[in-house]
Amino acid sequence: MSGGAAIWTDAVIAAALAAIDPAASILLRAGAGPVREQWLDLLRELMPPSTPLRKLPASISDDRLLGGLDLAATLQAGRPAAQRGLLAEADGGVLIAVMAERMAPSTVAHLSVALDTGTVSIERDGLSLRAPARFGLIALDEGIGDEHVSAALADRLACHLDLGRVARADLAESLFKSSDIAAARALLPQVRLSDEAITALTATACALGIDSLRAPLLACRVARIAAALDGASTVNEPHIACAARLVLAPRATRVPATEDAEPDSQPDEPPGDDQQNESDKPIEDGPLEDRVLDAAQAAIPLDLLKRLQEERATRVRSSSASKQGTAQKAPKRGRPIGARRGEWRAGARLNVLETLRAAAPWQPLRRRTQRAGKSGRLIVHMDDIRITRFKQRSGTTTIFVVDASGSSALQRLAEAKGAVELLLAECYIRRDEVALIAFRGRSAELLLPPTRSLTRAKRSLAGLPGGGGTPLSAAIWAATELALAVRAKGQTPTIVLMTDGRANVARDGLGGRSEAEAEALVAARQLALTGIPVVLVDTSPRPQDKAAQLAGAMQARYVALPYADAARLSQAVMDQAGRN
């Protein structure tokens, strides 16, 4: 069986498990296309006809998600009337979250609480209600590159599937029928899980470096469902291995080292009667924990651990940079993300529906106070005004800091010119910007402020001279100040420092290699404290320890590209910006 066919088989099994018990929620990473659509069709076919299936859009409002005040019913009855939200409507069924990687943090929080408690609470608009919300969740992750579903939500989903390597030729019909699902549902309450099985799954989770306590709990639940699907009343080894593949393997953060077999130190003895009898017994393959761990290791994607290592290396730095870079104060355009109380000033957009919703519960009291009788006019106060909130996409500014000193400056500048032009072509699509700082002689100079103009960039690069000393510390400080200014405007900066790391001019413009290198390291450490992502491109003919040391001080990604062309340099910058 090919790799894609094996992945599809596991995906079909996961769909059957979710149809038996919706609590076996699924995180499905796959782009829109025939593979994902066939899997969703298969899931719908396996679900009982009476199971509620609801779509959950990524931009859903809190009112629609949780429920709240029914404006029409409230105005008609003259008293607060509640309406159910999507979570309550999905009770006993399944929610399909589309584009879950772009889900708002508040939506993730509400979903997580509902998954944990099985209820949804409403404490707003003069209402205090609690409704059951026991549902399964299918989170569709359409993320490109390093876009992922929130870790808090992914931790609560049992089976993690990635259909990226599944081709249409790998698709096959379902292995199960609706009658199999019905029989498994009836058998599930009777399925028993032994202590040995629990120990095996827990030990496997620890061996794979899984810190979350939810993972082994979800694996135990999936093992019971797999046993019910198999028609067994007791969880056996194949069911445990299935749970390890679907639940534990995708969460692995390390692969345990295999232990070499210890040589037998006992002398050879002629076999006795007892030994001859034992030789007739079937040979065990080792403890159950080891066999389950082997099954989980076999299901780990080849590139998973490499990707996890890269993500961990930049997680601390990227979290600070991305949060500060993307936060914008009260944007007046973009995607609507709700409403807030405020004054209706110039430029603000009034949210009529939310304003009426806020004013509706107070109408009886206001009519009595103002003696308005039963007139049909709605009394709205300033406290009722609601302004639409928007979330505007944050652009990225790539700041090139180019070492224009020394005899090889022309080669380095040619590489920078090509990389900037390639990045500008991408900027037209993503609305990103590029800036250029060159340092030579005694100082660093901002040659190109942040811009998306290809003509302006080419004009600035064409007249860039080379030669002279290397004021590296001045360049790092200049790049830091520009990046902080860019971030203050709500954009996400990325610094690309092209140098060999050999400073010989201090910040005050005087010579002295040792002092200049010490100042450069101090500036690099200060840059690291800002959390701004940095790529250091070592432009020396051979990789230098000084450049690597400088990259370590600023927590930068070190790229030794002595003969890099513009395309490779551009790709390195795009990879670093994507991880952050």
Steps between C-alpha positions, in 0.01 A plus 500: 500500500639841402552780750200698375275194504601417858426857610159483331421171675576657838286800404208269421543325835505838678177600325336178617619561857353852494172363367482252789589754770512868396726564800780352286547839336731539202754757383517462121780685322415509131439760236167537327472241227364158401694312770356703785152507349492123461605457863225737616245317284612173653460644850147619423406156365620327816324740735149398614235695304377674815844638592511883478780621271580871518764708323702737717652794303828642627358854526188407698380757752456426870124555470464230237744266672372523858151638453359808662222749465242433229446856382177442306337293775611747766352799318177311439458370856633805681732287716835328442469186289792263442607312190724195482847520354681263267663308786164418657351413160780246444427315826521128428648561156811622323641845424714539187733797549609639163838679480561423866855636481354851463256470786495796740651439847166575665328235287772249589448577869123448481543175307756371749271569796208327328713195414621477860168552679239389247300816566477858377428789734350837410553789741427808289227734380308449824490123446636221718460163329674164480441249221646155421764498226644149465630481146784369290729738312658456158757779462599553136850645490559655158819674615774562248857465624518566873137597560356265759195457720532644849698268728231522769236374258722238335581355842130423552456320166567127508609397150739716298498427127704649216372422150761711323674193353180322395435502124174426325639162396533408870131552573294189568150416609407491865598192696187524713124517463240687699398169660856458632479844659165424663628170642814668634294773667295238681810307608712797610367530861600137563860529374761467776853641503760311704762659723768353274357685200483828693861454609611428143335814359631718783854366462485557124390861551793559737747334264385723213548815709129584529449727801124540483294280730209515257686296237509166689143555621383554143704201386324280757163620375594437136625151589159416654317630192733301272421185699127565467542550125681165488215332691717428805394557860863527618770729363773293334841584356378598148259750655776647716728526195223678309466757779876548508507567123209742492541684831859474626718483187393841357574660839854360526778744581785249503584149387638282780838347437499128440690299758752246375444150617732406786724199432428190697767477769400156627704202383353257256339201664344194348126541479306322768147372498361830629680695231380263231142545618538878496633488145173350388309808626433793264768769515380830643588817312566697817289701741175653379638851556783436253268361234261794532795742484622331181156542345494868592852560367410343167216751461710811569544708180859520383514880510304544824789512745706732279204738478447487876865581567484805274177618664642464852816691404299808404190466724611735780633764265216478252220513757614836626572640156180387336272614781650846514527533126146408415322699770345816357302758687140536385540443125214646295505236230562129469307193612218566754573322830212619716382819664598711799339772706615845400416842362389538140783722386623588154638196323335249733241265354176465695385142554124545479403144593721490812378846601138387482589180682655700785203738522220240481504370862465854639193605301230431766694689767580791271139533385381515859770751593437724200124433499514399138211257533481218247623696202692305242801729523822343630679700771877483451755652740866574446593196711329280241720613210713216362785555254617230260849369572728402213808286475742624237760272350849587617760537227863395522799727453830335407797716598819422308816604683786468251871507576632727223859500624801306378618371167210258445231764549395494137414129512302543824314801367409314183350221712306752707365673191371176354345389830326833553355492148371145549346589835338809352324281246348307791421826678264607223289196584527511881521879536829470686784750500880496469761734651876522444777607738862503380800536730854592400770741606399650838119471507185325384259673264132440425502495121144381449221558754225234508340495156321277250620700201717288273621805306608682814680193632695448179597867491635486857692179441657616175696785661625309807883536533732248668828490694631632832472384862233283664289687762302187593365621835364820342323289237338272759378798704362668188318182398359458851365855511341467156346161586352637824352794308350260246352284775352805672302564180340156525720312253724200555869569429761247392869596491741349247859579598754428225852507646806291578485610865846665504446845648787752511326835561336583835171682531675834557673464162846420636705196407585206723402144409462360854286790622292499181431125529405533868256783418350292219431212741336739748279642223415146387386400851284811523341412166424150629309648795255669263383165361538618140575211260843525339679314221879535496652421161872426525642655185862396553654254249507242779271484807651700786477442876452873558185507288363189672579652841322821403196302382487317831512826695201642311317163490497518123475231239852449364526440125844432356455592135837617373396446139127551538292611210210737546238226481652294784539807719143604433376151593694508829342832593151380409546184711605702803214748462254213458607329824455823689 
